[in-house]
Amino acid sequence: MSHLFVDSVISAEDYNRLVIDHEATERAALLDLKRNHLPALSQTLISHGVADFVELHLLHRHFRLQEGEAMVHKTLTIPKASDVAAVTIDIAKAMDCAEPVKSSLVPLLWMACPSGEGLVAYEYGLGGSVDSHKREFQSISAEAWSTFARAFTAHVHAAGIADLVSLKDKDCINGGEYVVPDMRVLFRVPTSAIDLQPGSGVLESGWDLNAKTESNAGFPECTDGHVTKTRRTKGGSVAHYHSTTKNGIDAFNPKEVPLPYTNAMWATSQSENFWAVNSGVDVTA
């Protein structure tokens, strides 16, 4: 598959085979993925000259798709107001991908092809063209990308982590993910815009070795994560969950995510105009 264009959209059947979010997190912890596997994979990105364009990501899904649907991302720019700073947020939702939507998609996340060499895009951005999506991938030749794809795929298959590690376009916003299963929508809010409250935490789902690294340099730094709440189980252990059971403006704690952000996020996620192909990638609410 091209790193610039979407040749075909992954089927709902194949997407639904992806590991669900909490199970992927548990498997990553059991394998000590960050320390046992990600440093070598990061070096693969660096040696093939793609580390400025993609970063490592936890391969997972949040929702089940219906045939003809795909997970589609779009950015929302919320302007500065008297009580909040300007912020840009990533919104992703399950969306029907009939034309003209299908021809307007660009690849954002890739996984190793299960049946052979190469990479397959499994989530997408909604934009009119490569230029409109501000992509710099054009500096990577198709041959260079194909060589990297073969090396990455061979590595994750040999290590037995092909169903656990993927790649994410660095043009995507990083931050904390808030998931609303009933609406099959998620919001990725920049970390700087979140004030985690007691009982909240972040489970890692994205990493970048080129970012400011930890004190034990050589291990990738977390760039993405699932914002979680903790609860005590009947057995006394602590469990995490990162999906909200509420919809609308009550979905998030206003002390954690400012209410003006939540209002704009929620209204935009349901806006037909926002998700129209010709509305552009960045929308000011």
C-alpha positions in Angstrom: 0.0 0.0 0.0 1.2 3.5 -0.8 2.3 5.7 2.2 0.6 8.7 0.5 -2.7 7.4 -0.7 -5.4 4.9 0.3 -5.6 2.2 -2.3 -8.2 0.2 -0.5 -10.0 0.4 2.9 -9.5 -2.4 5.3 -12.5 -4.6 5.7 -14.6 -4.4 8.8 -14.0 -8.1 9.3 -10.2 -7.6 9.4 -10.5 -4.5 11.5 -12.6 -6.2 14.1 -9.9 -8.9 14.5 -7.6 -6.3 16.1 -7.1 -6.7 19.8 -9.5 -4.6 21.9 -7.8 -1.7 23.8 -7.6 -3.1 27.3 -6.4 -6.5 26.1 -3.7 -4.9 24.0 -2.5 -2.9 27.1 -2.4 -6.1 29.2 -0.4 -8.0 26.6 2.1 -5.1 26.2 2.7 -5.2 29.9 3.1 -8.9 30.0 5.7 -8.8 27.3 7.3 -5.7 28.7 6.9 -4.4 25.1 8.5 -1.0 25.8 11.8 -2.4 27.0 12.0 -5.7 25.2 11.0 -4.7 21.7 10.5 -1.0 21.1 14.1 0.1 21.3 15.1 -2.2 18.4 12.0 -1.2 16.4 12.8 2.5 17.0 16.3 1.8 15.5 14.6 0.3 12.4 12.6 3.5 11.9 15.8 5.6 12.3 18.0 3.4 10.0 15.4 3.6 7.2 15.0 7.4 7.5 11.3 7.4 8.5 11.6 8.3 12.2 10.7 11.9 11.5 7.4 10.8 9.8 6.1 7.9 11.8 6.2 6.6 15.4 5.4 3.4 17.2 1.9 2.7 18.3 0.0 0.1 20.2 -2.1 -1.8 17.7 -5.6 -1.9 19.0 -9.2 -1.0 18.4 -11.9 0.5 20.5 -15.1 -0.3 18.6 -16.5 -2.9 16.2 -17.1 -1.7 12.6 -19.9 -2.6 10.2 -19.0 -3.5 6.7 -18.3 -0.4 4.6 -17.2 1.6 7.7 -13.7 2.7 8.7 -12.2 4.6 11.6 -11.7 8.2 10.3 -9.8 11.0 12.0 -10.2 14.7 11.7 -8.8 17.7 13.7 -10.8 20.3 15.5 -9.2 23.6 16.3 -10.8 25.4 19.3 -9.9 29.1 19.5 -8.6 30.9 22.6 -11.3 32.2 24.9 -11.2 34.2 28.1 -10.9 31.1 30.3 -9.1 28.6 28.0 -6.1 28.4 25.6 -6.5 27.6 22.0 -6.2 23.8 21.3 -6.3 21.4 18.5 -8.0 18.0 19.2 -8.1 14.8 17.2 -11.6 13.3 16.8 -12.0 9.8 15.4 -15.3 8.0 14.7 -16.7 5.0 12.9 -17.8 6.4 9.5 -19.4 5.0 6.3 -16.7 5.1 3.6 -18.7 5.1 0.4 -17.8 7.7 -2.2 -16.8 10.5 -2.1 -15.5 9.9 1.4 -13.4 6.9 0.3 -11.4 8.8 -2.3 -10.7 11.6 0.2 -9.0 9.4 2.8 -5.3 9.5 3.6 -3.5 6.7 5.6 -2.7 7.6 9.2 -2.0 4.3 11.0 -0.4 1.2 9.5 0.0 -2.4 10.7 2.0 -5.3 9.3 0.2 -7.2 6.7 -1.0 -10.4 8.4 -0.5 -12.6 5.3 2.9 -11.4 4.1 5.3 -8.5 3.5 4.3 -4.8 3.6 2.1 -2.5 5.6 -1.7 -2.0 5.6 -3.4 1.2 6.6 -6.1 0.5 9.2 -7.2 4.0 10.2 -7.4 7.1 8.1 -7.6 10.9 7.9 -10.2 12.8 6.1 -8.7 15.2 3.7 -8.9 16.3 0.1 -5.3 15.6 -0.9 -1.9 15.0 0.4 -1.1 18.7 0.4 -4.3 19.6 2.3 -3.2 17.1 5.0 0.2 18.8 5.3 2.0 15.6 4.7 5.7 15.6 4.2 5.8 11.9 3.2 6.4 13.0 -0.4 10.1 13.2 0.5 10.1 9.4 1.1 10.2 7.5 -2.2 7.9 4.6 -2.8 11.0 2.4 -3.0 12.3 3.6 0.4 9.0 3.1 2.0 8.6 -0.4 0.6 12.0 -1.4 1.8 11.2 0.0 5.3 7.8 -1.8 5.3 9.4 -5.1 4.5 12.0 -4.7 7.3 9.4 -3.6 9.9 7.0 -6.4 9.0 9.7 -9.0 9.1 10.8 -7.8 12.5 7.4 -7.8 14.2 6.4 -11.1 12.7 9.7 -12.7 13.8 9.2 -11.3 17.3 5.6 -12.4 17.6 4.3 -8.9 18.1 2.7 -8.2 14.7 -0.7 -8.0 16.3 0.5 -5.6 19.0 2.7 -2.9 17.3 1.7 -0.5 14.6 2.8 2.8 13.1 1.2 6.2 13.5 1.7 9.3 11.3 3.5 12.0 13.3 1.1 14.5 11.8 -1.5 13.0 14.1 -2.1 14.8 17.4 -0.6 13.1 20.5 -2.2 13.2 23.9 -4.8 11.4 26.0 -7.6 9.4 24.5 -11.1 9.7 25.8 -13.4 7.0 24.5 -17.2 7.0 24.1 -18.3 3.5 23.0 -22.0 4.2 22.7 -21.3 6.8 19.9 -18.2 4.9 18.6 -16.2 8.1 18.8 -12.9 9.0 20.6 -11.2 12.3 21.4 -7.4 12.6 21.6 -6.7 15.7 23.7 -3.2 17.2 23.9 -1.6 16.4 27.3 -1.1 20.1 27.9 -4.8 20.6 27.8 -5.6 17.9 30.4 -5.4 18.3 34.1 -5.6 14.7 35.4 -7.7 14.4 38.5 -7.3 12.0 41.4 -8.2 8.5 40.2 -7.2 9.3 36.6 -4.1 8.0 34.9 -2.7 7.3 31.4 -2.0 3.9 30.0 0.7 4.1 27.3 -0.3 3.5 23.6 2.3 5.5 21.6 6.0 6.0 21.8 8.8 8.0 20.1 12.5 7.5 20.6 13.3 10.9 19.1 11.3 12.7 21.7 12.9 13.7 25.0 13.8 10.4 26.5 13.5 9.0 30.0 16.5 8.9 32.4 17.2 5.4 31.1 17.9 6.8 27.6 17.4 4.4 24.8 13.8 3.6 25.7 11.1 5.5 23.7 9.1 8.1 25.6 5.3 7.8 25.8 3.6 10.2 23.4 0.0 8.8 23.5 -2.1 7.1 26.1 -5.6 6.1 27.2 -6.9 8.3 29.9 -8.2 5.9 32.6 -10.2 5.9 35.8 -9.4 3.4 38.5 -11.9 1.4 40.5 -11.6 -1.3 43.2 -12.9 -4.7 42.2 -14.8 -7.0 44.5 -11.7 -9.0 44.9 -9.8 -5.9 46.2 -7.6 -5.3 43.2 -7.4 -2.1 41.2 -8.9 -2.1 37.7 -8.6 0.5 35.0 -11.3 1.6 32.5 -11.0 4.4 29.9 -14.4 4.6 28.3 -17.1 6.9 29.5 -20.6 5.7 30.3 -22.1 9.2 29.7 -22.7 11.1 26.5 -22.6 14.8 25.7 -21.2 17.5 27.9 -21.3 15.3 31.1 -18.9 12.8 29.5 -15.8 14.3 31.0 -14.9 15.9 34.3 -14.7 19.6 33.7 -11.8 19.9 36.1 -9.9 17.5 33.9 -11.0 18.7 30.4 -12.3 22.3 30.4 -16.0 22.5 29.6 -15.6 24.7 26.5 -13.4 22.0 25.0 -15.9 19.3 25.8 -18.8 21.3 24.4 -16.9 21.9 21.1 -15.7 18.3 20.9 -19.1 16.8 21.4 -21.0 19.2 19.1 -18.4 18.7 16.3 -18.3 14.9 16.6 -22.0 14.9 15.7 -21.8 17.7 13.0 -22.5 16.6 9.5 -20.9 19.8 8.2 -17.6 19.0 10.0 -17.4 15.5 8.6 -18.3 16.6 5.0 -15.5 15.9 2.6 -15.2 19.5 1.4 -15.1 21.1 4.8 -11.3 20.8 5.0 -9.2 19.1 7.7 -8.9 21.9 10.3 -12.1 23.4 11.5 -12.5 26.2 14.0 -15.4 25.8 16.4 
